[in-house]
Amino acid sequence: MKKIPFVTKEQIAEITKTYPTPFHIYDEKGIRENARKMKKAFSWNKGFREYFAVKATPNPFILKVLQEEGCGVDCSSLTELMMSEACGFKGSDIMFSSNVTPAAEYKKAKELGAYINLDDITHIDFLEKEAGIPETICCRFNPGGVFKMGTDIMDNPGDAKYGMTKEQLIEAFKILKTKGAKRFGIHSFLASNTVSNDYYPTLAGILFNLAVEVKEATGVEIAFINLSGGVGIPYTEDKEPNDIEIIGEGVRKQFEEIMVPNGLSDVAIFTELGRFMLAPYGGLVTKVIHEKHIYKEYIGVDACAVNLMRPAMYGAYHHITVLGKENEPCDHKYDVTGSLCENNDKFAIDRMLPKIDMGDYLFIHDAGAHGFAMGYNYNGKLKSAELLLKEDGNVQLIRRAETPEDYFATFDFCDIFKK
């Protein structure tokens, strides 16, 4: 599927008069339309709710857009809980899924009335001591082994640090019931960034059968089943995107076949998507500032791995469009690099692109989730701004770029570091 930027060269030229590159920019219209498609696909389940994974794009302006579309939030840290609270999320608006959890985080989640998702059976006593056991609580399941769909290995839950065995989860529910819990949820995450309409239905079948077994073994009320994340996007143009309508229908069929006959027709379905909800609707815009001709052809840009870590960290592919040259032939081979003192600071390696000239703007696709969020300050580099392209075509600054004063703010050394 051809990737088309949601901004043009002319728009970026105008935007950069106010906000210099590099910056992340998000498409409000695309975000809202996708959230509505998600809600419609699961509208057959009266309790359905999408809990957006804050870790993917932790920006309150983005969270407010999703809140207006009926989404809740999935938090995994104290600061994510605090940001969500500031945006007006509370109680059942918040799912708190964490691991190796500090006491302060459980206390905050309990204070907000969030759904707490326990990662391990040993956390029961810890939570009771530090914050108390809520009436509604969730436990995370890890089936172990290798997760397959057909003959394809999707991931290896047995090597993952998350979740409980089935025996532990059943025992946890029994213990929690004695400690006053009245309503229970089941959560699991078995594979990351799947580009398959079968993943959620397959996972749903596993969790729905588990819910039936848990109900029979413990007698507890199953309030919700959280399919978590894992529905991904195609980063390359040779793959078709997931169809959320087909996915929702696949989950519905499993629900009708497994849950309804076993008296679990009132169980709500939750999801915790980040990448699927935001990634295609955000891009990193960067300007070409250098070129180098040695053993390879290099194009140097004013962004670096600080702004988008995935290519350097994982060797991940992000499609690149040279704005204004969308229809020109991709007949030049380049490495597109940033300025970090690390040789893996490359957005592309041996990438075929149109001829690039100094001053060209590059749009790096699918950076709307796990993009800015994974930024850091190595080499003293500063994080860039985040912009929101509004539905009316205007641009809103939703996070200013860092300054040297921000970088030095945690030092108490000498006056030169102070404003």
C-alpha positions in Angstrom: 0.0 0.0 0.0 1.5 3.3 -1.1 2.4 5.6 1.8 1.3 9.2 1.2 2.3 12.0 3.7 -0.6 13.9 5.2 1.4 17.1 4.6 2.8 18.7 1.5 6.1 20.4 0.8 4.3 23.7 0.6 2.6 23.1 4.0 6.0 22.3 5.6 7.7 25.3 4.1 5.0 27.5 5.7 5.2 25.6 9.1 9.0 25.9 9.3 8.7 29.7 9.2 7.4 29.4 12.8 8.7 25.9 13.9 12.1 24.9 12.6 12.8 21.3 11.9 13.1 18.6 13.1 9.6 18.1 14.6 7.0 15.4 14.9 3.6 16.3 13.4 0.3 14.5 14.0 -2.8 14.3 11.9 -5.9 15.1 14.0 -8.4 14.1 11.3 -6.7 10.7 10.8 -6.5 10.0 14.5 -10.2 10.8 15.0 -11.4 8.8 12.0 -9.3 5.8 13.1 -10.7 5.9 16.7 -14.2 5.9 15.3 -13.5 2.9 13.0 -12.1 1.1 16.1 -15.2 1.9 18.1 -17.6 0.8 15.3 -15.8 -2.5 14.8 -16.5 -3.6 18.3 -19.9 -1.9 18.8 -21.4 -5.4 19.0 -20.0 -5.6 22.6 -21.9 -3.2 24.8 -19.0 -2.8 27.3 -16.3 -2.3 24.7 -13.6 0.3 25.2 -10.3 1.2 23.7 -7.7 2.1 26.4 -5.0 4.0 24.4 -1.5 3.0 25.4 -0.1 6.2 26.7 3.5 4.9 26.4 3.1 5.1 22.6 2.5 8.8 22.4 2.5 10.5 25.9 1.2 13.9 25.0 -1.9 15.4 26.8 -3.1 17.1 23.6 -3.3 13.7 21.9 -4.9 12.1 24.9 -7.6 14.8 24.9 -8.4 14.1 21.2 -8.8 10.4 22.0 -10.8 11.2 25.1 -13.2 13.1 23.0 -13.6 10.0 20.8 -14.5 7.9 23.9 -11.2 6.2 24.6 -9.7 5.5 28.0 -6.0 5.2 28.7 -3.6 2.4 29.4 -0.9 3.6 31.9 2.2 1.8 33.0 3.9 4.4 35.3 3.3 7.1 37.8 3.9 9.9 35.4 1.5 8.4 32.9 -1.1 8.2 35.6 -0.5 11.8 36.5 -0.8 13.0 32.9 -4.0 11.0 32.5 -5.4 12.5 35.7 -4.5 16.0 34.5 -6.4 15.3 31.3 -9.5 14.4 33.2 -9.3 10.6 33.1 -10.4 8.8 36.3 -11.8 5.6 37.6 -12.8 3.2 34.9 -11.2 5.5 32.3 -7.8 4.1 33.3 -6.3 0.7 33.0 -3.0 0.4 35.0 -0.8 -2.4 33.5 2.7 -2.4 34.9 5.4 -4.8 36.0 8.0 -4.7 38.8 5.7 -2.0 40.1 6.8 0.4 42.8 4.4 1.0 45.7 3.8 4.6 44.8 2.4 3.6 41.5 -0.1 1.2 43.0 -1.1 3.8 45.5 -1.7 6.4 42.7 -3.7 3.9 40.6 -5.8 2.9 43.6 -6.4 6.6 44.5 -7.6 7.3 41.0 -9.9 4.2 41.0 -8.1 2.8 38.0 -8.4 -0.9 36.9 -5.3 -2.4 38.3 -3.8 -5.3 36.3 -1.6 -7.5 38.4 1.5 -8.9 36.6 2.4 -11.5 39.2 0.7 -13.5 41.9 3.3 -12.2 44.5 1.9 -8.7 43.8 -1.3 -9.5 45.7 0.2 -9.2 49.1 2.3 -6.2 48.0 -0.8 -4.4 46.7 -2.8 -5.2 49.8 -0.1 -3.9 52.0 0.7 -0.7 50.1 -2.7 0.3 48.7 -5.4 -2.2 49.5 -7.3 -4.6 47.2 -9.9 -2.9 45.0 -13.3 -4.5 44.3 -12.5 -4.8 40.6 -9.1 -6.2 39.7 -7.4 -7.8 36.7 -4.7 -10.4 36.3 -2.3 -10.8 33.4 -2.0 -14.2 31.7 1.1 -15.7 30.1 0.5 -19.1 28.4 4.2 -19.9 28.0 5.7 -21.7 25.1 5.6 -20.3 21.6 2.6 -18.5 20.2 1.7 -19.6 16.7 -1.0 -18.8 14.1 -1.1 -21.7 11.7 2.5 -22.6 11.0 3.8 -19.1 11.6 5.6 -18.4 14.9 4.4 -15.0 16.0 6.2 -14.6 19.3 7.7 -16.4 22.3 5.6 -15.8 25.5 7.7 -18.3 27.4 10.6 -15.9 27.2 8.6 -12.9 28.2 8.8 -11.5 31.8 5.1 -10.6 31.8 2.1 -12.4 33.3 1.1 -15.5 35.3 0.7 -19.1 34.4 -2.8 -20.4 34.2 -2.5 -22.2 37.5 -1.2 -19.0 39.1 -3.9 -16.9 37.7 -6.6 -19.2 38.9 -5.0 -19.3 42.4 -4.7 -15.5 42.3 -8.4 -15.1 41.6 -9.2 -17.4 44.5 -7.0 -15.4 46.9 -8.2 -12.0 45.7 -11.8 -13.2 46.2 -11.1 -14.0 49.8 -9.6 -10.5 50.2 -12.7 -8.7 49.0 -12.4 -8.5 45.2 -15.8 -8.9 43.6 -15.3 -8.4 39.8 -12.4 -9.7 37.7 -10.6 -9.0 34.5 -8.3 -11.2 32.3 -5.5 -9.6 30.3 -2.9 -10.9 27.9 -0.4 -9.8 25.3 1.1 -12.5 23.1 2.6 -10.8 20.1 3.8 -7.4 19.0 3.0 -5.4 15.9 1.1 -8.2 14.1 0.0 -7.4 10.6 -2.7 -10.0 10.4 -6.4 -9.9 10.8 -6.3 -13.2 12.7 -4.2 -12.1 15.7 -7.0 -10.6 17.9 -9.5 -13.4 17.0 -6.9 -16.1 17.9 -6.0 -14.4 21.1 -9.7 -13.8 22.0 -10.3 -17.6 21.5 -7.5 -18.4 24.0 -8.7 -15.8 26.6 -12.4 -16.7 26.2 -11.7 -20.4 26.8 -9.6 -19.4 29.8 -12.4 -17.2 31.1 -14.8 -20.2 31.0 -12.2 -22.4 32.8 -11.5 -19.7 35.4 -15.2 -19.2 36.1 -15.8 -22.9 36.6 -12.7 -23.2 38.9 -13.3 -20.1 41.0 -16.9 -19.0 40.7 -15.8 -15.4 40.3 -17.6 -12.8 38.2 -15.6 -12.1 35.0 -16.3 -8.4 34.2 -14.0 -7.9 31.3 -11.4 -9.4 29.0 -8.6 -7.1 27.8 -7.0 -8.1 24.5 -4.2 -5.6 25.1 -2.2 -4.4 22.1 -0.4 -6.3 19.4 -2.5 -5.2 16.4 0.2 -3.4 14.3 0.7 -1.5 11.1 2.6 -2.2 7.9 5.8 -0.2 8.0 6.7 -1.2 4.5 4.6 -0.6 1.3 4.4 -4.2 0.3 2.0 -5.1 3.1 -1.7 -4.4 3.4 -2.8 -2.8 6.7 -5.0 -4.6 9.2 -8.8 -4.3 8.6 -10.3 -3.5 12.0 -13.8 -4.3 10.8 -12.7 -7.9 9.9 -10.8 -8.1 13.2 -13.8 -7.0 15.2 -16.0 -9.5 13.4 -13.5 -12.3 14.1 -13.5 -11.5 17.8 -17.4 -11.4 17.7 -17.6 -14.9 16.3 -15.3 -16.2 19.0 -17.4 -14.4 21.6 -20.6 -16.0 20.3 -19.1 -19.4 20.1 -17.4 -19.5 23.5 -18.6 -16.9 25.8 -22.4 -16.7 25.2 -23.1 -20.5 25.6 -21.2 -20.4 28.9 -23.2 -17.6 30.4 -20.6 -14.9 29.8 -22.5 -12.7 27.3 -22.2 -9.6 29.5 -18.4 -9.6 29.7 -16.9 -6.4 28.3 -14.1 -6.5 25.7 -11.2 -4.0 26.2 -8.3 -3.2 23.9 -5.0 -1.3 24.6 -3.7 -0.2 21.2 -1.0 2.3 20.7 0.7 1.7 17.4 -2.5 0.9 15.5 -4.2 4.0 16.9 -1.4 6.5 16.3 1.6 5.4 14.3 0.3 6.1 10.8 -0.9 9.5 11.9 2.4 10.9 12.9 5.5 11.7 11.0 9.0 13.1 11.7 9.9 16.0 9.5 13.6 16.7 9.0 15.7 18.9 6.7 18.6 17.8 4.6 21.7 19.8 5.7 24.7 17.8 4.5 25.8 15.2 1.9 28.8 13.0 1.9 30.4 11.0 -0.9 32.9 8.4 0.2 32.4 4.6 -0.1 28.7 5.2 0.0 26.4 8.1 -0.6 25.3 9.7 2.6 22.5 12.3 3.3 22.7 14.1 6.6 19.6 15.5 8.2 18.9 17.7 11.2 17.1 14.9 13.1 18.9 11.9 14.7 18.1 8.8 16.7 17.2 11.1 19.6 14.1 12.0 17.6 13.3 8.5 16.3 15.1 5.6 18.0 13.5 2.6 16.3 15.8 2.4 13.2 19.0 2.6 15.3 17.7 0.4 18.1 15.9 -2.4 16.1 17.0 -1.8 12.6 13.4 -1.0 12.0 12.2 0.2 8.6 10.4 3.6 8.3 9.4 4.7 4.9 10.8 8.1 3.8 9.2 10.5 1.4 11.2 13.4 -0.1 8.5 16.1 0.0 7.9 17.6 -3.4 9.5 14.7 -5.2 6.8 12.1 -4.6 6.4 11.4 -8.3 10.1 11.3 -9.2 12.0 8.0 -9.8 13.7 6.4 -6.8 17.0 6.0 -8.7 19.6 7.1 -6.1 20.8 4.9 -3.3 21.5 6.6 0.1 22.2 6.1 3.7 20.1 8.7 5.6 21.9 9.7 8.8 21.7 11.8 11.9 24.6 13.5 13.7 25.1 11.2 16.8 28.5 9.8 17.4 27.1 6.3 16.8 27.3 4.5 13.5 23.8 3.1 13.9 22.3 6.6 13.8 20.7 6.0 10.4 17.1 6.4 9.4 17.8 4.3 6.2 20.5 2.2 4.8 20.9 1.6 1.0 17.5 3.2 0.5 16.4 4.0 -3.1 15.1 7.5 -3.1 14.8 10.4 -5.6 17.8 12.6 -6.1 18.1 14.6 -2.8 19.3 18.2 -2.7 20.4 20.3 0.2 17.4 21.9 1.9 14.9 19.1 0.9 12.4 18.1 3.5 12.1 14.4 4.4 8.9 13.0 5.8 9.6 9.9 7.9 6.4 7.9 8.1 4.7 6.0 10.9 6.4 7.9 13.7 3.1 8.7 15.5 3.6 5.9 18.1 6.9 4.9 19.8 8.5 7.8 18.1 9.0 10.9 20.2 8.1 8.8 23.2 11.4 6.8 23.0 13.6 9.9 22.7 16.6 10.6 24.9 19.4 13.1 25.3 22.6 11.2 24.3 25.3 13.5 23.0 23.5 16.3 24.7 21.0 16.3 21.9 17.6 18.0 22.6 14.2 16.6 21.9 12.2 18.2 19.2 8.8 19.9 19.1 5.5 18.1 18.5 2.9 19.7 16.3 -0.8 18.9 15.7 -2.2 19.4 12.2 -5.8 20.4 13.2 -8.8 19.3 11.2 -9.2 22.9 9.9 -5.7 22.9 8.5 -4.1 25.1 11.2 -1.1 23.8 13.2 -0.9 23.8 17.0 2.3 23.5 19.0 1.5 20.7 21.5 5.1 20.4 22.9 7.8 22.9 22.5 11.3 21.8 21.6 13.7 21.4 24.4 16.3 24.1 25.1 19.8 23.9 26.7 18.2 25.3 29.8 16.0 22.2 30.0 19.0 19.9 29.6 20.9 21.6 32.4 17.9 22.1 34.7 18.7 19.1 36.9 22.2 20.2 37.6 23.1 22.4 40.5 26.7 23.1 39.6 27.4 26.6 38.6 25.7 29.8 37.4 26.4 29.0 33.7 23.8 26.2 33.9 21.2 28.5 35.3 18.8 30.7 33.4 
